[in-house]
Amino acid sequence: MLASLAGDARSYAVLLDEVARHLRSYFLRRLADGHRGDADDLVQDTLMALHTRRATYEVDRPFTSWLHAIARYKLIDHFRRHRIRATVPLDDAHDLIASDDGEGIADRMDVERLLQIAPEKSRDLIYRTRIEGQSIAEVAQSTGLSESSVKVTVHRGLKAIAARLKGDGHGDR
């Protein structure tokens, strides 16, 4: 989204493609069986709203939260327009909560954005050790680095991210 706001048309096309796939599953999870055919219309409505309102996106906020707010309003408008009242027995309410992975997707996108803050040589090592859960020894062996070098590089990368988040500007050390 940041690259597209800066005028990168290719990034914007990739963003719209990825967002469309995400929104389709988002809407399909929330629409009743008889209305699943409306998912594509809701995706298009949301993409149009994203396009027309992209200048309102606050770059220091998570993109997915902003996107989900737009999608939620489009879904509510759809329900109102078609006079759909979704009701769920209380016994089944836990199924609705358990099936929503929107926060997980938002978290992954936030992690990817944070990793971009880290120095380039640290990103892969941080991802492999902290996200994938590989051991320092495994990463050292597969990259040809020493275990000590992997530890130091991961530590410095995480320190750069923390410094940048704190806003002290020393994240590039």
N, C-alpha and C positions, 0 to 999 in steps of 0.2 A: 504494500500500500504506500509506503514511504517513497519508493522509487517511482511509482505511478504518479504520485502527487508532484514529484519533481519533473514530470513530463516524459517519463520513459514509457512509451506506448507498448513496447514488448512486455514489460513487467505488468502493465495494466491488463493486457490480454491474458497473461498467465494467472494473474490474480482473479480475474473474472471466471476463468475456467475452473480453478480450484474452489472458489467460493460457490459456484453453481453446483458442483458435486456435493460439497458440504451441506448446502441449503436443501438439496433434494432429500438427503437422508434426514435432515432436521425436520422437514415438513412431513415426510412419510411417517415418521415416528409419532407425529402429533395429529394426523388426520385419521378419521374413522374409515373403515373399509369402503364405504360407499362414496367417499370423497377423495380417495387417493389419487384419482385422475387430476385433481386440482393442484397437485404438488408442482407440476411444471409451470402452471400459471403463477403460482405463488413465488416460485424461484425467479421468474422473469420480472414480476412486480418488485421483488426485493432488489434484484440487480439494477433495475431502473432507478429505484430509490437510492441505492448506493451511489450510482453514477451522478444523479442530480444533487445529492447531498454530500458528496465526497469532500467538499470544502469545509464542512462542519466537523470533520474528523479531527480530534485532538491527538496530535502525534505522540504525546507523552502518555497516552492511555492505551490499554490493550485493544487491538483492532477487533478481536472476536467479540468482546463485550459490546462494542458499538454495533457490529454487524448483527448480533443476536437481538439487540434492542429493535433494530429496524425490522428484522424477520418476525419478531414477536408481534409488533404492531400490525404488520401485514397479515399475520395469521388471525389476530383479533378482528381486524376489518373483514376478513373472509368469513369468519364465524358470524359476525353481525349481519353482513350482507345476505348470507344464506340462512339466517336464523337458526344457527346450529348451537345447541346447548350441550356441551360435553359433561356428562355425569358419570361418575365411577363409584361403585360401592366401596365403602371404607375398607372392606376386606381386601380389595384389589389395589388400593392406593399405593402400597409399597412397590408394586410392579411398575408403576409409572415413574417413580423416582429412580428405581434401579436401572431403568432402560435409558435414561438420559445421560449420554456421554459428552454433552456439549462442553462441560467444564474440563474434561480430559483433553478435548481438542484445543480448547483455549489455552490450557496449561502447556501443551506441546508447542503451540505457536509462540507463547511467551518465552519458553525455554530456548527455542530457536532464535528468537530476537535477542535474548540475553547473550547467547553464545556469540553473536555477531560483535558484541562489545569486546570480547576477549581478543588478545593478539592472535593473528592467524595461525601461528604455529601451536598455540594452546588449544584451539577449538576442538580438533579431532581427539586429542588426548583427554580433554575434559569430558567430551561426549562418551567416549569409550569407557572411561573409568567411573564417572559419576552417574551417567544415564543408563548405559548398557550394563554396568556392573562388572566389567572385566577387571581382573586383578592388575596391579602394577606390573607384576612379572609377565603376565600374558601380553600386555600392551608393549612392554619393553622388548619382548622376544619378537613380536610381529612387526615392530617398527625399526628394530635394530638399534634402539637407544638403550642406554643403561637404565636400570631401575631408578637410580638417583636422579637422572636427567628427567625421566617421566614425572617423578614426584615434584621436582622443582618447577617444571614447566606447568603442571596442573595447578600447583599452589600459586604461582605468579599469575596465571590466567584468571583464577578465581578471585585473587586479590584485585586484579584490574577491573573485573566486573563489579566487585563490591565498592571499589573506589568510585567508579563511574556512577553507580546507583546512589552513592552518598553525595555525589555532585561536587567532589573536591577537585575533579579534573586531572588527577594523577593516575588515571586508569591505563595509561600507555607505557608505564615503566616495565 
